[in-house]
Structure formats: C-alpha cells, structure tokens
Amino acid sequence: MKVSADLCIVPMGVGPSVSPYVREIKAVIEASGLTATMHPNGTNIEGELSDICALAERCEARLAELGVQRVFFTLIFSSRRDKEQTMAEKLAAVS
C-alpha cells in the first residue's frame, strides 16, 4: 500500500545538539531510494508502507551503531485508496 509519512527521530541523551545524528539519519534515508523531503522537524517520505517501516528500523539501527541508547520516534501515515497521489500533488491541490 502506497502511503505518505512524516518521520521524526530524536536521539536522546546525546546533548543539546543532535545535528551529527540527523546527518547520519539523512544519509540512511537518501540511500533508501524513497522520495523524501526533510523539514525542520522531520522528514516527509512517500512509498510502500512496508518500505517506510523498514527504513525507520534502519535509521534506529544506525543510531544504535553510533552508541545512542534511547530514541524517540513519531511516524504518521496518510493513505489514499481511491487514487494514487504524490506529496507534490497534495500540495498543489491546496495552492
């Protein structure tokens, strides 16, 4: 099932700046081949539901490799069964 998702991953206990960890997560997302757009509070991603869930797991695994012991995730999904619609098309519909 195709979905659009908003993924926010916050490594905890690593100090006030999480930028080095976000760069690592960004690299994992870019390597996934999924359509993704970062924003100040997370990343919008579109693709198959199972692929996005697997990507979230890979992001968490990468943080674990970096020694992060605790991670806070939010993952919000939106699906539409009556037609396929990209994130760009959704934005254009309200412009």
N, C-alpha and C positions, 0 to 999 in steps of 0.2 A: 504494500500500500504506500503510495507517494504521500509525503507529508512535508510541511514546513515546520521548523522547530526553532526555538530560541534556547540556546545553551549558555548557561553561566556557570563557570567553575572557579571557585575561590579556594586556593591553598591556604590552610590555616596554620598559625604558629610559626610563620616564616618571617615575621617582621612587618613593618608598615608598608613596604613596597613589594608588590607581587609581580612587577614587570618582568623579571627574568623568567618566572614560571609561565606567565602569559605568553611570552615569546616561544617557549617550548610547546605549549598547547597549540599555538597558532601554527607551528611547523607540522604538528601531527594532523591538524585539520586540513592544511594545504596539501599534504601528502595523500589525503583520503580520496581526492578527485571529486568530492561532492561540491556543489555550488554553495559557497559560504560568504557571508559579509559580516565582518566584525563591526561592532558599535561600542560605545564607551562602557556598556555594562554586560557585554557578552557577544555572542555570535549567532546570527540567523543562518540556518542551514536548510537546504532542501534536498530530498532524496527519499529512498525507501526507508520506512520506519526501522527495519532491522539494521540497515547500514548506519543510520544515525545512532542507534543504541550501541552498536559495536564501536563506533567512533568515540562515543563518550567513555566506554570502557578502556579504549586505547589511551585516551587523554589521562584518565586516572592512573593507568599503569605507568605512563611516562613520569607523572609526578611522583609515584612511588619509587621509581628508579632514581629520582633526584633526592630522595630522602624525606619527602613530605609524608607526614604521618596522619594528617587529617585533611579532608577535602569536603567542602560544602558545594553541592550541585543544585541547580534548578534546571529543569528540562521541560519546556512547554511545547506541546504539539498542536498543530492545526491540520485537519484533513478535510478534503472535499471529495465526495464520491460522484457528484453529478457531472464534473468535468475536471480535466487537469488544468491547473493554473499555477504559474510560477510566482515567486515572490515579486518579481518585477511587474508582472501583470496585475497582481493585487494592488501594488502601489499606484499603478497607472489608473486603475479603476476609481480611485478616490482623488485623482488630480484634477 
